[in-house]
Amino acid sequence: MTSLPGDSDQEGLPAEPHALVCARCGTRAEGPQPTWTCSVENGVRHYFCDTCARENLRAIEGRLDSAWW
């Protein structure tokens, strides 16, 4: 069943900012980073900074798990 618009338990609560951490090099960033890459591996989200994503672009496009990079 879907909720009607405005019928949310989270209504009125501000979104909590969360720090992103690059799964490869550990670089930290506050809030959303539109240029970072998000990969879902075995049901878990992994975020990669610009540098790591650029260095491993072929592996990402080839859909290899980050363990193979």
C-alpha positions in Angstrom: 0.0 0.0 0.0 1.3 3.4 -0.8 0.9 6.5 1.4 -0.9 9.5 0.3 1.0 12.7 -0.2 1.6 14.5 3.1 0.9 11.3 5.0 4.4 10.6 6.2 5.8 9.8 9.6 8.9 11.9 8.7 6.9 15.1 8.0 8.4 18.2 9.4 11.7 16.6 10.4 14.8 17.9 8.7 16.9 15.5 6.7 20.0 14.5 8.6 23.2 15.2 6.6 25.5 12.2 6.5 29.2 12.1 5.7 30.1 10.1 2.6 33.3 8.1 2.8 35.1 6.8 -0.4 35.1 3.0 -0.1 38.5 2.9 -1.8 40.7 5.7 -0.4 38.7 6.9 2.6 38.2 10.5 1.4 35.4 12.1 3.4 32.7 14.5 2.1 29.9 16.2 3.9 26.5 16.0 2.3 25.6 14.8 -1.2 28.3 14.8 -3.8 26.8 14.8 -7.3 30.1 13.8 -9.0 30.8 10.8 -6.8 29.9 7.3 -8.0 27.6 5.0 -6.1 27.8 1.3 -6.6 25.5 -1.4 -5.0 27.4 -4.6 -4.4 25.7 -7.5 -2.6 22.9 -5.1 -1.5 25.3 -2.6 0.1 25.9 0.9 -1.2 29.6 1.9 -1.8 30.5 5.5 -2.7 33.7 6.4 -4.7 35.2 9.8 -4.9 36.0 11.5 -8.3 39.6 10.4 -8.3 39.0 6.7 -7.5 36.1 6.5 -10.0 38.2 8.1 -12.8 41.1 5.7 -12.1 38.8 2.6 -12.2 36.3 3.7 -14.9 36.7 0.6 -17.1 36.2 -1.7 -14.1 33.1 0.2 -13.1 31.7 0.2 -16.6 32.5 -3.5 -16.8 30.4 -4.0 -13.7 33.2 -5.6 -11.8 32.9 -5.6 -8.0 35.3 -3.2 -6.3 37.2 -6.1 -4.8 38.5 -6.9 -8.3 39.9 -3.3 -8.9 
